[in-house]
Amino acid sequence: MPKAGWLWLPDVLRRTGFELAEVGLAAALRVRALPSHHRNPFDRLLVAQAAENGYTVVTRDTALDAYGIPILRA
């Protein structure tokens, strides 16, 4: 039976090998400097985190291609 609320998440992360990517100050500040290729603020934050930390973004949104970050097509 699932644990209440979000308490199940650490177990799932441990079992799957996923890690949390906390938003750092550099990525948060970088959002403002991004060109306006995409207007969704959350997607822009993902782009900034990818650019700052060398992450690959998993998406089917082709608008993110313009940012030149690594993309894995979903």
C-alpha positions as CSV (number, residue, x, y, z in Angstrom):
1,M,0.0,0.0,0.0
2,P,1.4,3.4,-0.9
3,K,2.7,5.7,1.9
4,A,0.7,8.8,2.6
5,G,1.6,12.0,0.7
6,W,5.1,12.2,-0.7
7,L,6.7,9.8,1.8
8,W,7.0,7.1,-0.8
9,L,9.2,9.2,-3.0
10,P,12.6,8.6,-1.3
11,D,12.1,4.8,-1.7
12,V,11.2,5.1,-5.4
13,L,14.2,7.3,-6.0
14,R,16.5,4.9,-4.3
15,R,15.2,1.9,-6.2
16,T,15.2,3.6,-9.6
17,G,18.6,5.4,-9.3
18,F,17.0,8.8,-10.0
19,E,18.4,11.8,-8.1
20,L,16.8,15.0,-7.2
21,A,18.1,18.1,-9.0
22,E,17.6,21.1,-6.7
23,V,17.3,24.5,-8.3
24,G,20.5,26.4,-7.6
25,L,20.9,30.1,-7.6
26,A,22.9,30.1,-10.8
27,A,20.1,28.3,-12.7
28,A,17.5,30.5,-11.2
29,L,19.3,33.6,-12.3
30,R,20.1,32.2,-15.7
31,V,16.4,32.0,-16.5
32,R,16.2,35.8,-17.0
33,A,19.1,35.7,-19.5
34,L,17.6,33.0,-21.7
35,P,16.3,34.1,-25.1
36,S,12.5,34.0,-25.5
37,H,12.3,30.8,-27.5
38,H,9.9,29.3,-25.0
39,R,7.4,31.1,-22.8
40,N,6.6,28.4,-20.3
41,P,8.4,29.4,-17.0
42,F,8.9,25.8,-15.8
43,D,10.4,24.7,-19.1
44,R,12.7,27.7,-19.1
45,L,13.9,26.7,-15.6
46,L,14.6,23.2,-16.9
47,V,16.6,24.7,-19.7
48,A,18.6,26.8,-17.3
49,Q,19.3,23.8,-15.0
50,A,20.4,21.8,-18.0
51,A,22.7,24.5,-19.2
52,E,24.2,25.1,-15.7
53,N,24.7,21.5,-14.8
54,G,25.2,19.6,-18.1
55,Y,21.8,17.8,-17.8
56,T,19.9,16.3,-20.7
57,V,16.3,17.2,-20.9
58,V,13.8,14.5,-21.8
59,T,11.0,16.1,-23.9
60,R,9.0,16.0,-27.1
61,D,8.8,19.8,-27.1
62,T,10.9,20.9,-30.2
63,A,10.8,24.6,-29.1
64,L,13.6,23.7,-26.6
65,D,15.9,22.7,-29.4
66,A,16.7,26.4,-30.0
67,Y,18.5,26.6,-26.6
68,G,21.3,24.2,-27.7
69,I,21.0,22.0,-24.6
70,P,21.2,18.2,-24.8
71,I,17.8,16.7,-25.5
72,L,16.5,13.2,-25.5
73,R,13.3,12.8,-27.4
74,A,10.4,11.4,-25.5
